[in-house]
Amino acid sequence: MEEKPIGEVTHYYSHLEVAIVKFNRKVKAGETVHFKGATTDFTQPIESMEFDHKSVTEAELGKEIGIKVSDKVREGDEVYAVV
């Protein structure tokens, strides 16, 4: 598997299990991403994305998007596209 960096976690809401990710390219719902950091290391498909409390199917370049995550992430964790 080849992985390309596509974003960074800017915030994590543990009570909602939602990561706020700033993407450096367009990302679509359904893509598989890998969260990696000092103590974070898991892969999951993007099943739910929100921007400004509204459901979206695509994250625009440079936007901060909320993503439902299956495990805890931390600010500064890198997000990679799994291709």
N, C-alpha and C positions, 0 to 999 in steps of 0.2 A: 504494500500500500504506500502510495506517495501522498504526503500531506503538505498543504500549502497554508501559511498563516493568512487568516482572513479577518481577524478581529481580536478584541481584548475585552475582558469583563471589566465594566466600570463600577458595577454595584451588584449586590446580591440580597434579595429579600427572602430570608430563611422561612418566615411564616407562610409565604406564598410559593416557595420553591421556584422562584423566578430570578433569572440572571439578566442583567442589563448589559448588552453587548454593543460596542461601537464597531461597526464593520467597515473594512477598507475596500470592499467590493460588494456588488449586488449578491444577495443570498436569498434563495427561495425556500419556502416551507417544503419539507420532504427531504432536503439535503441532509447528509450525515456529517456531523461535526465532531471534533475531538477537543475536549477541554483539557488543558495541561498547565500545571503550575507546580509550585514547590510541594504541595501535598494533594494536588488534584490530578487525576489521570483517568478519564473515562470517555467513551464514545457513545453518541446517541443520535437518532434522527431528530430533526426539528419538526415537532408535531404542532406546536402552537406558538404564534408570534403576535406581538401587539406593539403598536406605536400610538402614543397619546391615548391610551386606554381603548383603542379600537383594534379589532382583529385585522391582520394584514397577511398576505400570502408571499410578499417579497419585501426584503429589507433593502433600502436604497443606500448607496455609497455614503459613508460618513454619518449615517443616522444611528441613534442609540435605540435599540429594539429590545423589548422584553421577550424572553424565551423561557418556557417552562422547562426545567431541568430535572433529571432523574437522580442527581446527587448534588452535594454541596460544592459550590465554587467560591472563589475568593477574588476580590478586586485585584487586577493585574494579571490574572490567569489568561493565557493565550488561547485563542480559538483557531483551530485548523480545519480546512476542508479535507475530507477523506475522499480521494479519487482513485 
